[in-house]
Amino acid sequence: MDANEILDYCLSKKGVTETFPFDNETLVMKVGTKMFLLMPLEKQPLSINVKTEPEWSAELREQHPQITGAFHMNKTHWNSVLTDGLKRDLIFKLIDQSYELVFNSLTKKAREEIVNG
């Protein structure tokens, strides 16, 4: 899986924008005004940071050495994911859950604007 596949997948979701708020190398995907995925474009192997339910985070970290607590982020909720060696379906599922968690944390008005927008 490469960065373009992840970018295209994220952009296919409603209300998603791509930004570079930190530097010119770290792509941040947002739904509404909130981040749901970070991807350092210069780093190899490719990795992403995504938000997950805390219980699932613990399971994922036990089952996959490629998944760890995200550096500089709340490790209870955010994971760093090295994509090498992980199934495409799992990566998409991680992105889906991150998007849903962040989307659901938006105000009702913001969610309605995205859905109807």
PyMOL commands that set and color helices and strands:
alter all, ss='L'
color gray80, all
select helices_A, chain A and resi 3-11+54-63+88-105+108-116
alter helices_A, ss='H'
color red, helices_A
select strands_A, chain A and resi 16-19+26-31+34-40+47-51+67-69+78-82
alter strands_A, ss='S'
color yellow, strands_A
deselect
rebuild
show_as cartoon
